[in-house]
Every structure is written in structure tokens, then in C-alpha cells.
Amino acid sequence: MKLAIFDFDGTLFPKETLPFLLVQWRKLNYSKTKLAEVYSRTIVLYIIYKIGICSALSKEKFRIIAVKEFNRIFKGMSKKEIDTFFLDASKNIQKLLKSTVVSEIKKAKDDGFHTVILSGSYNILLKYIAVNLDIDTIIGTEMYFNNDDKLDFNRKLSIVSGSCKVKKLRDYFKDYKINWIESCAYADSFSDLELLELVGNPIAVNPDTMLKSIAKEKEWHIIV
């Protein structure tokens, strides 16, 4: 089996998912009080990360903290209500997907690849994206629920991000014989370098400065 692996944030979807979901929360007329509380928490984190006040706050650590803070917005909501929010948000996300990457997905399907979305974004969101694009497998961040169908805030989050992506991928396909040399991977960030180096055909999509430099040095294909 050969895989075609696609990152989501910044690659298939040219935006950061969490800020976009906050905008969708407002547009879909959900609680303004919850929005203000979560926005104030996440925007401070975002500023700290962007201007480098805390050098220890890597992209991976930032995402883990940001997801924990974002999840507060779902407090008191049932699993069905949360699912409905992601379904409605996914309809607007579909309109913004990067057309060149969507074309790569279609080509990969035609060429017999097993297609995978590997992302720190929520599985509950990615499942709707996957259906529309005929993606075979999604490996994303799980949301865990209690017996009363409310979000379990006490269970440790396992964010599919950065250095753990390859482990998650290998664990998922441990019972399959994967041809890594013929497989391909699409990503936009230096934090995905381990993933890109895993396959024989790495593709940098609108890469950040560090990844772009490496991609040029290694003569990888670059999609802008």
C-alpha cells in the first residue's frame, strides 16, 4: 500500500483552524459570552507565540494549550450539539480549501494511493471534510465524551501535532505493509519535517521560511 498523506492547517486548508472556528461560532450565532471568554484566552496565547515572548512555546506546545482553551467553548453542550456546530462550520471550510491540493488528492486517488488527512484538527470536523473529498483515512485530534454525552475535560488530550504525527501514522498502519518510498506527503510547516522525510515523495505546500529553505536544498517539489 502506498499512502498520500495530507496535512490540514496551512496545507489543505490555508488558514489556522481554531481562529476560523471562533469566527464561525460568531457567524452561526452561538453564545457571545463564551466566545468572549475563549477568544480572550486564545488571543493572548497567539500573541505570545507570534512575537516570541516565550521562546519555549513551540508551535506544537502552542497548539496543545490553544486546543485546551478552545474546548471551553463547548462546556455544557451535548455531543450532538457539538457535532452540529462542526458540520455547519465544515460547509464554510469546504469553500476555502486550496484548489491545487484538492487536485493533488484527486490525482492520488486516481493513481491508486490510499489517501490520509493527518492533522491536529478535530476528527469530528475532519470527518465531514473527508466525506466530501473521498479521503480514505483521517487521523486527527479526538474529542472525548462522558457517559452523559458531554465533553470530558478531565481526560488528557492527545493532539496530533509536530513530532507525534509520524508515531500516530505508524501506529495506525502498523498492521499494513506500507511502501514508504512510493508514498507522498504534503505539508506547510517545518514542524512536519519528520513526516516529509518519512516518504519518498515529499511536497512542501506554501512552506514557512525554514521548510522552504530545506525543500529547496533537498530539491523537493514546492506548491505555492
N, C-alpha and C positions, 0 to 999 in steps of 0.2 A: 504494500500500500504506500502511495506517495501522498503527502499532505500539502495543501496550500493553506498557510496559516496567516490570518489577518488580525492585526491589532485594530482596536476600535477608535478610542480617543486620539484625534490628531491624524489618523490614518484613513480609516473608512469614513469616520465622522470628523469633519475638520474643526471641531470645537471641543472644549472640555465639557464632559457630560454633566457634572454636578452644577456648575453655574447655569448651564442651559436648563436643567430641570427646575432650578429655582425660578427662572423666568416662566417656565411652563406652569408652575404652581400658581403664579400670579395670574397668568392669562386664563387659566382654567377656573379661576375664582375660588380657590381654596383659601383657608384661613390666613388672613393678613397678619394676625398676631404671631402665629407660628412662623410665618415667612420672615417677619422682622427679627424674631429671636434667632433663628438659624442663620439668616443672612449676616447678622452682626457678628456671629461667632466665626463663620467661614471666611468672611471678607478679611478679618484681621489675620487669620492664618495665611490667606492668599498673599496679602501684602508682605508679611514677614518672609514668606517663601520667595516671592518675586524680587524683593530688594536685598535679600541675603542678610537680614539682621541676625538670623540664627543659622550659622554655617552647617550645623548638624542636621538641619531639616532638609533632607534629600527629597527628591520627587516622590520616592516610594513612601517615606515616612509621612510626608505631607498628605498623600492620598489616603493613607490609613487613618490619620487623625480627621481629615476632612469628611470621610465617609461616616465615621462615628458621630461627628457633629451633625451631618446632614440627616442621619437616621432619626434624629429627634423630631423631625417634622412629621413623622408618621405615628407619633405617640397617640394611643387611643384609637387608631384606625384598625379595621379588620383586614385580614389578608385579601379579601375580595375587593375592599375599597382601595387598597394599595395597588392591587393588580389593575384596577380600572384606571388609576392615575397613570401608571406606566403604559398602558395600552393607548390612552389618549395622547400622551407625550410622544410615543413612538411614531404616531402618524405625522407629527411635525418634524421629527428627526429624519424620517424617510425622505422628506423633500430636500434635505440638505446633504445627503450622502455624496461623497466625492465620486463623480461620474467615472473618472479614469480607473478608480479602484473597483467600482461596481463592474466595470467592463472586464477587469482582471479576474474577478470572481466568476463571471460567466464563462470566460475563456478557460479558466481552470476546470470548471465543471465539464466543459466540452472535451477537455484533454484528459479526463479520467482521474483528476485529483480528488481526494477526499477533503472537502473544504471545512475550515475551522475558524471560528472567531475566538481569539484568546485575549481576554481583556479584564481589567479591573472593574469595569462597569457591571451593573447588576444583571444576573441571569434572568431575573423577572422582566427586565427590559429587553435584553438581547434576544430572548425567545421570539419576540414579535419581529425584530429586525431579521432574524434568521429565516423565519417562515417566508417573508416577502422575497428574500434573496436566494431561497432554496439552499441554505447553508446546512451541511450535514451535522456538524457538532458545534456546540457553544461551551466554552469553559470560562466562566466569569465568577463574580463575587456572589455568594449565596446570601439570601436573607432568611434568617431562621425565625420560626414562629412557635409560640406556646400552644398548649392544648386548647386554649380558648381562641386560637387564630389571631392573636395579637403579636406584634413584633417582639422577639425576645432580646432585650437589651443587655442581658447578663451573659449571653453566650459569646464567646470570643470570635471576633470576625477573622475570616481568612481571606485577605484581599489578594486577588490575582494580579500582582504587580511586580515590576522590576525583576529582581533576582529569583523570585519564586515561580516565574512563568514557565521556565523550562522544566522545573520539577513537576509542576501541575500537569504539563503537557505529557511528560514521560509517564507519570503515574496513570493518567487517563488511558494512554495507549499501550500500557505495559503488556497486555495480552495479544498485541498485534505485531506483526513483523513490518516495521516501518523502514522504507528506503529513504533515509535522511539525505543522501546525496542528491537524489532526484526531487526531493521536496523543496518547497519555496516558502519564504516568509516575508511579510510586508509590515514595516513599522516606521515610525517617525522619530523615535527618541533614542538617545544614547543609552538610556536605561534598558533598552531592548536589545543591546548588542549581543548578549549571550544567546538570545533566541535567533538572531540573524546569523550568528556564527555556527549555529547548530545545523543549518541546512546547506545544501549545495548551491541554492539559488536565492540569495538574499536580495531584497529590493527595499531601498530607502525611499519613503514617501514624504515629500516635503520635509526633509530631515532637519533637526536642530543643528546648531553650529558644530558641535562635537561629532555627531553622527555623520554629517555631511563631509567633514574632513576625512573620517575613516573610510567612508564609502568611496570617495574619490581616490584615496590611497590604494584601496583594495580593488578598485575598478568595478564596484558593484553598480548595478542598474539603479538609476535615480528617477523617480517620478515626482514632478513638481506640481 
